[in-house]
Structures are given as C-alpha cells and as structure tokens.
Amino acid sequence: MTCGSGFCRSRIPAARPNTGGLVTLGGFSTASDCFPRPLGARRPVPSTALWQLGEIPARPVPTSEGRPRVLVVGWCGATEQQLRDLADKPVPVDATWRWPGSYAVIEEHAQHVVVHTDPAAAFPVYATRWGGGWAWATSARFLASLTRADVDVRRVACAVLAPSIPGLVGSRTFFTSIEQLPPGSRVELPRNGGPARSVTRWVPLAEPRHLAHRRLRRALTDAVALRARMDPALSSDLSGGLDSTTVAVLAALSLGDSHVLDAVTIHPEGQTGGADLHYARLTAAASQGRISHHLLPLGAEHLPYSGITSLPATDEPAPSTLTQARLLGQIRWMRDELGTRTHLTGDGGDSVLFQPPAQLSDLVRAGWWRRAVCETYGWARLRRTPVLPLLRDAARMARTSRSDALMDVARYFWGGAEPCQYRGNVSWFTPPPIPGWAEPAALGQVVAAAHEAAAFLDPLHVLDASTRTLVDEIREVARTARADAELAAGCGVDLHNPFLDASVIDAVLRNPLERRPPVHGYKPLLVRAVGDLLPAAVAARTTKGSFEADHYTGMRANLDELRALTDGHLASFGLLDPVRFGRRLEHAAAGVPMSLATIEQALGVEAWLHAHHRDSSPVWDVHVAGRA
C-alpha cells in the first residue's frame, strides 16, 4: 500500500527513555566499586566494572560460580542457549562475527579485561590509560572528557585532506591519547595500566568452497530478522535502489503477517515521477500488503548545508553533517507520524558489494591476463577513460606493497609525486587533489601520519589487495556511521545498517578471487543472493538517483552560515588559510565548475569542531563508590 506524507494509520509510540543521544557504555580494566561513571549512567550487571548510559544491550553470561565472567555488549543475535554455552569456556575465535548484529564481547578477569572487538568496526570500542589502569568505552568523546583530552590535530588534518585513506590514521581518534581498539581482535587491557596486548582474530581469507551468495543471503536475512525481533514496529528506507529495497523486503518478510513494515521514500518536493519512486512503488505493490509505503517530500529547508552549525557534538564528524537537515527531518517525521523507534537503512551496501579497482591488480598478480584485460575494458567504459593507462596502473600496483604505497602518499603530500599518477584509481590509495588553501602545517601532519602508517606492521598483510582495501573502506564507513546513529538517537530513534554487520561482511569478503564479480558489475552478488525476492525490474536496475545537484543550491542558500566557518578552528590550528578557503567557497557557491569534495570535508570537520567546543563535555560522577 502507498500513502502520502500524512498519516496512513495511527500508532502510539511506546514509552522509552530519552537520553538526548548520549547512548554508550564502558568500563575499566578491573571490576571495582570505586571507579567513576558518567552522570546518569547505571551499573546494569552487579559485580562488574561495566556502566551503561542509554539502551545499548548488555547481556551477562553467568559462570558456575554465579559471577558473570563474560558480557556480550551491543546488538547480538545469539540465543540464550548459545550464550550459556560460552560459560566456563574460552571465548570462541569467531565470537564477534558468529552471530548477526553489531556487538563486542567482554571478559573480566582479576588482573585484566579482555575486549573481543567487532571486525567491521560498526560497534567500535575505545580505550585510554586512566587511574593507573585502563578505561574503555563505546564513545571516544566520553573517554576524552574523563581524561580531559584535547582534539588530535593530526587526525583532523587527515580527515580534511585525505578522508579516502583511512589507513593513514590507524587507531587514532579525534582526541589525543584515546585510541580505537583494533577491530576483529582480542585485546587485553592489564589492570596495572601496562601495554595493551592485541591479537588479530579476524582475517577474511578466501575459502575455496565458499558460496558467497548463499552465505550473504543467510547473513543478511538474519541481520534484518534480528532487528525485526527487537522491534516489530520498525521502519525502513525504500529509496528504490538495490540495497534499501533488499533490506525493506527482508524486513517485511521477517515481520510476517503480524506487522506491516513502514517504508519511507524521500523525494524532491513536487517531483513524484522519478525513477527512484517508480522502483519503490513497484516494490511496495509486490509486497502483498506487507509494506506500507510513505512518501516524504523534501523542501528548501532540507537542502544540504542547512543548519550544520546546530548539530550536537558527536564522537567524530558524522557522514550526514552536510545533509543533516534531510536525515534528521526524515527521522523526526517518522518518529512523530509513524511512531518509529527503530529504523533500518541500506547504508554500507555500496562499500560491501562493489569490487574495488584494486581487483585488476590481483588478476595481474595471479597471471589471469585475459580476465584482467576484459575487466579493465569494462572499467574503462564505465569511467570513460583509456584502457592502457589502467592496465599499466594495475601492473604497477601488483608490484607495490601497501607500505610502499603509503610512502608514495607521503611523497604526494610533500610535493614529490604528480596527481596524475592516481587518475586511473587503480592504486592502493587515491588521495584527492591538494587544495590551494591548505597550509604547509596541514600537509606536514598528513605526511607524518603516512610515515607512521607505513612503519606499522599490517596484521592483514596476507590478504590480496582488493580484499585489504575493502576492509579499510568498510571499517571507515561502519565506524563513522555510528556518528549518524548518535544524531538519530538524539531524536529518540535507533538507526541500524544491516549491511555493516560483521557476519554479512565476512560472508562477502571470503569469496575467492575466481568467483568475485567484475569491477564494472552492478552488485551481481546481491542480485544472485536475493534477486528472487525482488521485483524483476528492481533486480535488473543498474543505476541510482542522486541529490548531488542540490549541493550547489544548498551552498548558495546557506552561504552566510558557511562563511562563518571559514575562519574557525581549522584556521586556528594552522591547517587552512581562511582567506583562500573563503574565496574558493564563494566561487563554488557561484557555480564555478570544481570538485566540492575537499571543501565539503573541511566544512564538515569545522562544523564538528564547532559543536565539540560549543557543547558541554559529558560529566563524570566521581561519587559513586558502592552504589548500584
């Protein structure tokens, strides 16, 4: 069924605590009653060092002595029996990707705490030394408040000038001395504050007998079904593209006959005939009444850049910072009109399902020249670029290690490499053009980060190039998506991205090279996995609509607010020249043809810095000794 932008049916939202977006949990490297916890936090499991703020689940696994030694924190699809099977046994190697969901596993011992981290980084865990030991939490900003940490200028510089190279920053967060624990690892935090000991557990090596499409279908179905069990009144995006359509259809099937799924399609105000709407309507019509389709028109108030200085502070710059009016407008509308408490998106599907150009180098390295040439021709047609330079780049990449490529990035930002060497995009890393408003200090910070990353021993060096680059990209998308979830939580809605569950990613990345889709294919693995559940026209779709033209309109409409950001914290850090940056912004708003990528990245980071310094830091209660 299809509805307009008003009520289609009435639903009274269930009562739930409103924590204003402050949803996190954490603990210390030993169980004790004498540690502080954030104001308003509670201790959900007695006799542990765990504290909880908001509604992140924390499930204890009781041992034979009755004291929980193991806790599963986050959204995990393990049954109660499966959790009981963990009691008094070593935590399985694959514990954090064995079940659907985004979660971590905590072991509390007398002399240390062990954190088993999510391989996808969709449920990131951070740590810092404090009080002679270690403190850990799912929020870097909370730990920064505990230790009074400053903003990490090097991390900020990399976010502005090299956001497409997450390998530069490693475990750095946006706060000094607050580190992200390595994803997919077993990390031991000693009670005495000694060095953390980390062992990489998740290495997605190809499995020769692996049938990726079958595992993908099972994993994605379980990921969506978990959220449907958590909240049968959930809603979902239905953009008309493959990813959100797949999630919506799986959610509707998971709910069965007991509930109808609310699916929402956003569209420009006054335009109800676009391709995205056509495919969304086809899906709703084919659902046999399982999907209630709602159209949400976007007006001028939802343009990109609108209200970006009004965003609350988050752990890091949210991916939707520039489009927050669109995201939060939709979230609030669904909350008020549909009673939404849990919302699903197809975000992350592009990163998980597209093969990176680096696959061409893997084919060359394997000596599969015929396939390498065929895929290069396909990629060249898609990119409208000559074939021979792509083949040369693929051959060059096949001879280059990841560490050497990081050194090339350092030379590039120091002026020793030509931008044209990255034009074909067949390389380990593709840095954006260096903007004229970037100060030498900013370039120096990125160079230093590249040298540091190149010297680090990569625990995933055994992976082929395409899988290794996908791991970097997926983890960056998954971790930063938590900032969008923080924004949605501030509106009282839990935002979930099933494509970013570790079980889903593991299913895709273990696909052997000989069975991987071509780099120019449009998500053939997903179509093979779930195509029988989708309308034929949707399954055959190879394009997706875009709102990119709105960015120029939004920039012009909000130019005064954006001008105020040109001479802010980035300038005070010595990372950009405010005059040159302001001039470039004016030219972009006037419609001068240029790439907006670096300008938008700088504006997003500046807006985050503005919010971080404007909003009060989380408050810790140091007078909680002995209180439950």
N, C-alpha and C positions, 0 to 999 in steps of 0.2 A: 504494500500500500504506500501511497505517496501523499505527503502533506506539504503545506506551505510553511511559512515561517512562524505561524502562530501555534496554538495548542492543537495537537492531534488527539490526545487523550490525557486525562488528568492522572497525575501520580504525586503522592505526598512524599517528599524526601524523608528518608529515615534520619533520626537524630544522630549526629556524630560530633565528636569534639572538634572544635576549630582551633588549630594551633598556629594559625597565621603563616603557614608554610614551614614552620620550624618542626620538621619531621626527621628525626635522626636517632641513632643510638650509639653506644660506645662502652668503653670500659678501661681497665688498667691491667698491667702485666701480672697482677696477683689479686686474689679475692680479699677484700677487706671492707670494713665499715667506715674507715677513716678518710676515704677519698671524697673529693667534691663531686658534684654533678650539676648539670645546667639547671637554672631556676625553672621549676615546674616539672622537671623530669622525675620519673619514678623508678623504683627498682622492681622490674617485672618478675624476676626469679630470685628468691631469697638465697643468701649464702653465696652469691656471686658478685663480681665487680661490675656487672652489667647495669647500665642505666638506659632509660628509654624515654624519648620525647615524641609524642605523636603516636601513630598507629602502625609503625613498622613491626611486623610479627617477630616474636622471639619464642622459639619452641625448645624447651629443655628435653634432653634425653637422660632419664634417671638411670643411675648405675645401681648395682646390687646394694651399695651402702646407702642408697636413697638420696645422695647428693648429685645434682647434675654435673657431669664432667664435660659433656658436650652440649652445645647450643647451636641450633640452626636459626640464623637471623636473616630476615628478608622473606620474599615470597617464594616458597618452595612447595613443589607438588608431591613430596614424599608422604606416603601414608603413615598413620600412627604405627602400624606394624613395622614398616621399613625403618622408622626412627628407632623403635625398640631394638631392632636388630643391630643398631650401632652401639648399644650399651655394652660396656666392658670389652670392647674390641677396638683395634686400631681403626681410625677413620679411613675408609677406602680411598685409594688414589684418585678415583674419579668422582668423589662425593659431590663436588661443586658443579658437575655437568651431567651427573647421572639422572637427575630429575628435572622436570620443567620448572621454570621460574628464574628469578634473579636473586641470588642469596649468597651467603658465606657461612662457613662452619667454624665455630669457636671451640677450642679445647682449653679448659682451665686446669692447670697443674700447680703444685705448690711453689715451684721455682720459676715458672714461666707461663705465658699464654701462647697458644698456637692459633694462628688465623689461616684458614684454608680459603683462598680468595677466588672470586668468580673469574673464570678465564676471559669472559667477554668485557669485563670492567663495567658492565651495566649496573652492578652493585659494588661500587668502589669502596675500599676501606683505606683510611689514612692513619698515620701514626707519627708520634713525636716523643722525644725523651721529656720526662717531666717527673719532678719529685724523687729523683734517684732511680726511677724506673721508666716504664713506657706508658703512654696513654694512646688509645686508639679510638676511632670513631668513623662513622659513615659520612661525616662532614668535616672538610678541611677548615672551614671558617670557624667552627666551634673550637677546634683544637688551637687555631690561631688566637682566639680570644683567651683561651686558658693560658697560653704561653706568652701572650702579647706580641705575637709575631708581626713583622712588617710585611708589606707587599714585596714579592720577589721580582725585582726589576728585570732580571734576565728572562724569567718566564713570561713577563709582559711583553718584552721585545720580540720574543719568538712568536707569541700569539698574534702580534700585529704584522710582522714581516714574513713569517714562514708558517702560517697556520696549516698548510698542507703537508708539513713534515713533522708529524708527532714524534718521530724517533729522535728529534733534537732534544726533547725535554726529559725523556726518561721518566723518573719517578718524581720530578719536580711538580709542585703545586704552585698556586699563585701566592703562597705565603712562605716566608723563609723558615727553614727547618721543619716544615710539615711535608711529609713525603707520602705518596701513594704507595701502598704495599703492592709488590709485583702481582699482576693478575695471573690466575692459574697456578698459584704457588702455595706451598706450605711454609708459612713464615713464623718463626719462633721469636717471641719478644721476651727476653730474660727479665726476671724480677729485679735484678740489680742494675738494670739500665745498660748492660753490656750490648755489644753489637747485635743487631737482628740477624738471624740465620735463616736464609731463604733457599728453598729447593724448588725448582720448577717441576710441576707435576703434569701440566697440560702441554703436550707437544703434538699438534694435529698432523701426524704423519699419514701419508696416503695408505689406504687399506685396499689391497688388490681385489678382494671380494666385496668391497663396499658398493652398495647400490644406493647412491646418494638420493635419488628421487624418492625412494621408499622411506629412507630414514628421515628425509626432510618432511615428508607428509606426516609421518607419525609424530615427529618432534614438534612441528608447528601446530598440529591438531591438539596435542597435549598442552602446549603452551597457552593456546587460546582457551581450552577447556578449563584449565586451572583458574583463569580469571573469571570465567563464567560461574564456576562453583563458588568463588569468593564473593561474587556479587551478581546474582542473576538479573539485576536491574541495570546492568552496564549498558553503555552506548559505544558506538564505533564510528570512525571516519568511513566515508564511502565516496572517495574522490573520483571514481571511475577508472583509476589505474589498477594494475595487477595486484600491487601489494595490499592496499587498503581493501580492495574488493575481496581478496583471499581471506583476510582477517575477518571481515564482516560476515562472509558466507560461513566460515568455520564457527564464528561466534553464534550465528543464528542456528546452525545445526547442533551446537553444544547445548544451547538452551532448550532445544526440543519444543514440545507443544505447550510447556508451562509458561513460557515468557516469549514476548515479541521483542526483537532487537531494535532499538532506536539507532538508526544510521543517518549521519548528517553529511550533506554535501554543501560546501560553500561555493559561492559564485558571485561574480560582479553584479552589483545592483542593476536591474533592468535587463540583464542578459541571461535568459533561461533556455537558450537553444544551442549552447556549446557542446563540443564532443564529449567532454567530461560528464556533463549532465546526461547526455544520451546514454552513455555506457552505465552510469549509476542507475538510471531508470530501468534499463534492461535487467540489471541485477536484482533490483527490488521487485520487479514484475515476475521474475523467475523464481522468487523465494517462496512461493505458495503461501503468502501471508506471514512468513516468519520475520520479515523485515518491515519496519515502519520507517518510511523514507521521509526525511525532513530536509527542506531546502533553506539555507541561511544566506540571505543576500549580504554582500559587503558594500558598505557605503564609503564616503570620503573619510569618515572617522576611523576606518580600518586601514588606511593607506600605510605602506611601510614608512618607518621613521617616526610615526605618530607616538608621542608620549614616551619616548625611550628614556628620558631622564626621570620618569616617575616609577620605573621598575624598582622593586625591592632588591636588597642585596642577596646574592646567591653565592655558592661556593666558587663559581667561576663564571665568565661571560656565557650567558645562555645562547644557544644557537638561534633562538627566535627573538633575540633582543631587538633587531630592526623591524621585525614583523610581529612584535608582541601585541599590538592592537588587534590584529587578526586572530592570533592564538587565544588570548585572554577574552576577547569578545565572544569567540565561539564557546570557550569553557564556561563563561558566566551565563550565556544564553542557555546552554544545555542544563546547567545546574538549576536555573530559575524556571525554565519552560518544561524540561523533561524530568527533572529530579535526578539528574546524573550524579553519581558518586564515584564511578569508575569508568574510565574512557580508554578505548583501545585505538591505536594508530598503526599504520603500516610503515612508520619511520624505521629506517635501518635496512629496509629491503634492498634498496639500491646498492648499498655497500656490501651486503652479503651475497647478492645474486649476480652482479655483473663481474665478469672476469677482467682483471686489470691488464693494461697493455704489456705489463711485465711478463705475461704468459708467452709472448712472442720470443723472449729471450730464453725461457725454459725450453721451448720447442727447438730453438737453435742449439742449446746446450745438449739436448737429448739426441741431436742429429736427425730430427724429423723435419728435413728441409722442405719436403713437399707440402706438409701441413703448415709449416711456418710461412711459406710463401702465400698459400691460399688465404690464411688468416690475415696476413699483412695486407693483401689486396682488399679484403673485406673491411679492415680497419681504415685503410687509406680512403676507400669510397665513403665511409661514414664520416671521416674527418675532412674529406675533400683536400687531401694532401698527397704529394708524390710518394710512390711506393719505395723507391730505392733508399731515400734517407731513413725511412722507418726500418728497413732491413739492416742498414748499417748501424742504426742505434741499437737494434735488438742484438746484433753480433757484439757490439761494444759492451752492452750490459751483461751479456753472457760471460764476458771475461773480467767483469768488475765485481769486487766484493762489496757488501753493504758498507763495511767500514771505509773502504776507499771512496765509495760514493759520498759518504758523509764528509770526507776530507775535500771532495770536489765542491760540496755545498759551502764549506768554509772558504774555499778559494773564490767561489762565485760572489759571496757577500763581501769579500775583501777586494773585489775588482779584478781577480785573476782569471775569470772564465767568462766566456761570451754567453749572453742569454739564449742565443740561437741553438746552443747545444741541447736545450731542453724542449725545443719547439715540437718535436715529434711525440713527446710524452711517453716514450719507451725508455724509461730510466728508473732507477731506484727511487729517486726523488725529483719532484718538479717544482722548484721554487718560483714564486711569482716575480714579475719584473720589480726591480728595486725602485721605489718611488723617489722622486726628487726632493720630497720634503723630509725624508728620513735622515736623521743626524748621524754622524760618524759613530757616536757612542752607541746608538741602536745597532748599527751594523757590527760593531765590536762585540756586543753582547751575543748576537746570533753566531758569530764566528767562534767565540769561546764555547758556546753550547755545542756547536758542531764538533769541535776538537774533543770535548768531554765525551760526547756520544760515541765518537769514533774509537776512543780508547776503551770503551766499556765492552766486556765480553758478552756477546749476544747469546742468551740461553736458547734461542730458537734458530741458531745458525744452520741447523741441519735441514731446515725447510727449504723448498725451492723458492725462487724469487717471487712468483706470483702469490703463493700462499703467505709468504712472510710480509709482503706489502699489504695484503688483505687484512692480516692480523692487526697491523698498525692502524689501518683506516677504520676497521670495525671497532677497535677499542676506543679510538678517539670519538667516534660517533656515539657509542654506547655511554661512555663516561660523561660527555658533555650533555647528553640527553637528560641526565639527572638534574641539570640546572633548569631545563624546561619543566621537569616534573616538580621542582620546587615552586616554580611560578604557579603551576596548576594547583598544587597543594594549598597555596595561599588563598585560592578560591574555593577550597573545600572539595577538590576533585583529585582522585588518584589517576595519574597518567601512566599507561603501560604500553610497551613496544615489544610484542611477542617475537618479532624477527630478531631481536637482540638477546634472546635467551641463549645461554651457553650451549644448551642441548641442540638448539637449532643451528648455531654456528658450527658446532662440532660435526653435525651431520653433513654440512656443505663442504667444509674445508678438508675433510678426509677423502674427498673424491679424487681418484688417481688422475694424473695428467692426461692419460689417453682417453678418459671419458669426460673431461671437462668441456663445457660449451665453448664455442669460439668467442674471441674477444668482441666481435661485432654482433653477437647474438643478443636478442632482447629477452632475457630471463627464460631461456628454454627449459632450464631445470625446474623452475617453479611451475611452468605450464605442464611439464611431464608429471610433476608430483600431484597437482591438484586440478589440472585442466578439466577433468570430468565433472568437477563441482561447479564450474563457472559457466556462464553463458558463452556459447561458441564465439560470438563477436568480441567479447572481453578477452577470452583466452588468446585470440588472434591479434590483439592490439599490440602495436609496436611503437606507439608514441604516447606522450602525456602532455596535458595542457600546462601552461606556465603563467605565472603572475609577474614575470620579470619586468614587463613594461611599466608596471605600477611603481617600480622603484624610482624611476626618474620623476614621475608625477609626485610621489611622496616626498622626494628630496626637495622639490620646488615648494611644495605646500608647507614643509616644516623647516625651511632654510634658516629662519631666525633662531629656532631652538638648536639647530645643528651648529650654527656659527658660535654659539656659546660654548660648545665643546672643543673648539679648535685650539684654544689656549687654556688647557686644563692640566690634568695630572701627567699625561704623556709628555707635554712640553716641560713640565717642572722636573720630570725625570731626565730631561735632555735627550729624549728619543725622537722628537719631531720638531721641525721648525713651524711655529704656529702661523706665520705669515704665508709661507709657501703652501702649507696644508690648506689654509683658508682660501687661498687663490684657486687651488685645484678643486676644492669643494664648490666654489662659485661657478667654475667652468662646467663641472659635471651637472649642476643644477640648471645651467643654461642650455644643456643639451649638447655640449661639445662631445663628440664620439670618444669614448675611452672606456677602459675596464674599470668597473666600480669595486672590484674585489678588495683591493688593499685599502681603499678609502672606507669601505663599509666595515672592514675588520677593525680599523683604527677607531671608527665611531662606536662600534660595539664594545670594544675594550674600554674606551674612555667612559661610556655610559655605565659600565660595570664599576669602574674606579669611582665614579661619581656616587653611585649607590652605596658602595662599600664605605666610603668616608662620610657619607651623609647619615646612614642608618646606625643606630646603636649596635654595638657588638653584643653577641649572646652573653648573658650574665650567668656566672657560675656560683652556686651556693656552696660555700665552704663550711657551713654549719650543719652538716647532715650526718655526722657520725652517729651510728647506732639507729638511725631512722630507716624505716622500710620504704 
